[in-house]
Amino acid sequence: MRALASLFALVALPVYAQNGAAQPGAGLNLNVMSMLLSLLLVVGTIIALAYMLKRFNPNMANNNDFKVIRTLPLGTKERLLVVEIDNKQHLLGVTPGAINYLYELETPLKEREMAPLAKQLSHILNTKKKT
């Protein structure tokens, strides 16, 4: 945060160099720099929050024994889940009050591919976690 404030001060000082009077066209430069710094701050905040969510949320951890293959929301809090345990897929009904076993699938479903952006973010977060 200090580095960001220092960078902003270095950009803003030449604008108000002579008795607080702005140089012609300096307002535009100040607005552009302010916009870019705000954009960098927002993107940095999003990346930091994604990292913290991945690091501190145990539900998102990779587990080889248990995989959620598909999920289908039925309402605001109800959903159907297809989970894979011991190379068998099971259909579960999940509500706020209970988890019900519904059915064992005879023909397994394929796991859905993640979106390219989600793959890249996951890869970035996983490589940082290993170091």
C-alpha positions as CSV (number, residue, x, y, z in Angstrom):
1,M,0.0,0.0,0.0
2,R,2.9,2.4,0.8
3,A,4.4,1.6,-2.6
4,L,1.1,2.5,-4.3
5,A,0.9,5.8,-2.4
6,S,4.5,6.6,-3.3
7,L,3.9,5.9,-7.0
8,F,0.8,8.1,-6.9
9,A,2.7,10.9,-5.2
10,L,5.5,10.7,-7.9
11,V,2.9,11.0,-10.6
12,A,0.9,13.8,-8.9
13,L,3.9,16.0,-7.8
14,P,4.9,17.3,-11.3
15,V,1.2,18.3,-11.9
16,Y,1.1,20.7,-9.0
17,A,4.7,21.8,-9.2
18,Q,4.2,25.6,-9.4
19,N,2.3,27.1,-6.5
20,G,-0.4,24.5,-6.7
21,A,-1.4,25.6,-10.2
22,A,-2.0,22.7,-12.5
23,Q,-0.2,22.5,-15.8
24,P,-2.3,22.4,-19.0
25,G,-3.4,18.8,-19.8
26,A,-2.2,17.6,-16.4
27,G,-5.7,16.8,-15.2
28,L,-6.1,14.2,-17.9
29,N,-2.8,12.5,-16.9
30,L,-3.9,12.5,-13.3
31,N,-7.2,11.0,-14.1
32,V,-5.7,8.2,-16.3
33,M,-3.1,7.4,-13.6
34,S,-5.8,7.3,-10.9
35,M,-7.9,5.0,-13.0
36,L,-5.0,2.6,-13.7
37,L,-4.0,2.5,-10.0
38,S,-7.6,1.8,-9.0
39,L,-7.8,-1.0,-11.6
40,L,-4.6,-2.5,-10.3
41,L,-5.9,-2.3,-6.7
42,V,-9.2,-4.0,-7.7
43,V,-7.4,-6.8,-9.6
44,G,-4.9,-7.3,-6.8
45,T,-7.7,-7.5,-4.3
46,I,-9.5,-10.1,-6.4
47,I,-6.4,-12.3,-6.7
48,A,-5.7,-12.0,-3.0
49,L,-9.2,-13.0,-2.1
50,A,-9.1,-16.0,-4.5
51,Y,-5.8,-17.1,-2.9
52,M,-7.2,-16.8,0.6
53,L,-10.4,-18.7,-0.3
54,K,-8.4,-21.5,-1.9
55,R,-6.0,-21.7,1.1
56,F,-8.4,-21.5,3.9
57,N,-11.5,-23.3,2.5
58,P,-11.2,-27.0,3.2
59,N,-14.2,-27.8,1.0
60,M,-12.2,-26.8,-2.1
61,A,-9.2,-29.1,-1.4
62,N,-8.4,-31.8,-3.9
63,N,-9.2,-35.3,-2.7
64,N,-8.5,-38.4,-4.8
65,D,-11.0,-40.6,-2.8
66,F,-14.0,-38.4,-3.2
67,K,-14.9,-36.3,-6.2
68,V,-18.0,-34.2,-7.0
69,I,-18.6,-35.0,-10.7
70,R,-21.7,-32.9,-11.3
71,T,-24.1,-30.7,-9.4
72,L,-27.5,-29.5,-10.3
73,P,-29.2,-26.8,-8.3
74,L,-32.9,-27.5,-7.7
75,G,-33.7,-24.4,-5.7
76,T,-31.9,-21.8,-3.6
77,K,-30.6,-24.4,-1.1
78,E,-31.4,-27.7,-2.6
79,R,-29.3,-29.6,-5.1
80,L,-28.5,-32.9,-6.7
81,L,-24.9,-34.1,-6.6
82,V,-23.2,-36.9,-8.5
83,V,-20.2,-38.0,-6.4
84,E,-17.5,-40.6,-7.2
85,I,-16.3,-42.8,-4.4
86,D,-14.2,-46.0,-5.0
87,N,-14.7,-45.6,-8.8
88,K,-18.5,-45.8,-8.3
89,Q,-20.8,-42.8,-8.9
90,H,-23.7,-42.1,-6.5
91,L,-26.5,-39.6,-6.8
92,L,-27.2,-37.6,-3.6
93,G,-29.9,-35.1,-2.7
94,V,-28.6,-32.2,-0.6
95,T,-30.9,-29.9,1.4
96,P,-30.1,-27.6,4.4
97,G,-31.4,-30.2,6.8
98,A,-30.2,-33.5,5.3
99,I,-28.2,-35.4,2.7
100,N,-30.1,-38.3,1.1
101,Y,-28.6,-41.1,-0.8
102,L,-30.8,-41.6,-3.9
103,Y,-29.2,-43.9,-6.4
104,E,-26.0,-45.6,-7.7
105,L,-25.4,-44.8,-11.3
106,E,-24.9,-47.8,-13.6
107,T,-23.2,-45.9,-16.4
108,P,-20.7,-43.3,-15.0
109,L,-20.9,-39.7,-16.1
110,K,-17.8,-37.9,-17.4
111,E,-16.3,-35.2,-15.4
112,R,-17.0,-31.7,-16.8
113,E,-14.1,-29.7,-18.0
114,M,-13.3,-26.5,-16.2
115,A,-13.4,-23.1,-18.1
116,P,-10.0,-22.0,-19.4
117,L,-9.9,-19.1,-17.0
118,A,-10.8,-21.3,-14.0
119,K,-8.0,-23.7,-15.0
120,Q,-5.4,-21.0,-15.2
121,L,-6.4,-19.5,-11.8
122,S,-6.4,-23.0,-10.2
123,H,-3.0,-23.7,-11.7
124,I,-1.6,-20.3,-10.4
125,L,-3.1,-20.9,-6.9
126,N,-1.8,-24.5,-6.8
127,T,1.8,-23.6,-7.8
128,K,2.0,-20.8,-5.2
129,K,0.7,-23.2,-2.5
130,K,3.5,-25.8,-3.3
131,T,6.3,-23.2,-2.8
